[in-house]
Amino acid sequence: MKFLSTFVILAALSVFAEAASLQHNHVHRSNHNGVSRRAKNTGRCKQRPVNQSSSSKSDPSPTSTTTDVPKNTDQPKNDQPKDDQPKNDQPKNDQPKNDQPKSDQPPTNDPAPNTSGLITVQDYRCGPNGATQQVTQTTGPNGSIDWLNCGVESDGWNPPFLHVSDLVTVDLDGAIAQGGPFTACTPYIWAFKQFGGEFGLPPILLASIALQESTCNPGTVGGAGEQGLMQLTRDKCGDAPGGNCQDVGYNVRTGAKYFSDQLAANGGNFLMTLGGYNGWVKGMNVDYATRMRWSFCRAQNNLDYLFQTVNGWLLGKNAYSMHLGKYFNLDVC
């Protein structure tokens, strides 16, 4: 009985001890949960917030990344021009530079023709130029005979200043196509074009000189021994090939060069140069021009020469058949 009482006492102590142990563990867990709740409330162990747009459960970012300051990416920097705004120092492709020529054609020596239909030069010394659209006996597109012969009937010939480019002319091919007086010059067109281009003279001018001087006959010999198409004087025949001053190429080129040289010597004065080719001199008057009338008639200076050339031959017209002029001092020869 005493043994049984002892057993009961021990069992009771064991139950009491187990109950006490359970009570201690419960208190310990409660204290731990309280610390955890306090930590959440005080923020002492609080983790820094992470940008919501750049974080996820599967990609934990380090707490030191400063992703809480977003960058403004929709505003371009001021020093970066937009692609659609060209810099001022870059010229547009459709604007050519001034130092680039517009044409790749080589320059030509051919003078620019007068396309206005009338000569526009005036000279106060000689009065109005008297130019008319229609060619009459004493007027035409390149001026009247009195204007071209300025001074011949008074104090001596001193013509108006004309450049070659001031003249109204026609194309040599067109003049020949009309079947007029230049038909005789057809075989020598190549020479008039080649050497006219070389020396800056209208081809029809060289053909006009040849037509008057030799009727475009390369075998013509003048009264004083002048040779060929352009009626070269003997002093100009020294370099002729084989001594043949009638050689077409040599004859036309020499005549063209002589005219060009005289034109330069006269400062570009075309009328002074054209008259000089026919023996006119500055200061010439009617008496001087006709001084040989009774001794050597054909040696006279043709006082209608300038007018017949510029208002007849240079326009593709036959000055002789139209009877252009007013002096006709060679008609008595």
WOVENGI-V244576 format. One record per pair of residues at least 24 apart in sequence whose ideal C-beta (glycine too) atoms are under 6 Angstrom apart, sorted by the first residue. I is the first residue (numbers start at 1). GAP is how many residues later the second one is. D is the distance in whole Angstrom. If there is no record, write none. Layout:
BEGIN
i gap d
I GAP D
I GAP D
END
This chain:
BEGIN
i gap d
109 88 6
109 91 4
110 87 6
111 53 5
111 54 5
111 89 6
112 53 5
113 56 6
114 53 6
114 54 5
119 24 6
119 47 6
121 41 6
121 45 5
123 37 4
126 24 4
126 34 5
135 176 5
138 188 6
140 171 3
141 27 4
142 25 6
142 26 6
142 168 4
142 169 5
145 162 4
145 181 6
148 158 5
148 159 6
152 133 6
156 127 4
156 129 5
157 127 5
159 112 4
159 113 6
161 108 5
162 108 5
162 109 5
163 105 6
164 106 5
169 33 5
169 35 6
169 145 5
170 145 6
170 146 5
172 31 4
172 32 4
172 35 6
175 141 4
180 136 6
181 137 4
182 25 6
184 32 4
185 31 4
188 60 6
191 57 5
191 58 6
191 61 4
195 57 5
195 58 5
195 61 4
199 57 5
199 61 4
201 55 6
204 110 6
206 50 6
208 101 6
208 105 4
208 106 6
218 28 5
218 30 5
230 25 3
278 27 5
290 39 5
297 36 4
298 35 5
300 29 6
302 28 5
303 24 4
303 26 5
END
